[in-house]
Amino acid sequence: MTKWEYATIPLLIHNTKAILDTWGEDGWELVQVVPGPSNPENLVAYLKREKQ
């Protein structure tokens, strides 16, 4: 059975691609992006990768 680990990271609108590229290089896959809890203009990304 595959085991997963998860990360939640804030996304800066002006730097979204660079942030996701950096996490992707470490094996993280983007699962979902949602508005931040305190300010909908801020975004939060949920990522996962296989646990080693």
Secondary structure, 3 states (H helix, E strand, C coil): CCCEEEEEEEECHHHHHHHHHHHHHCCCEEEEEEECCCCCCCEEEEEEEECC
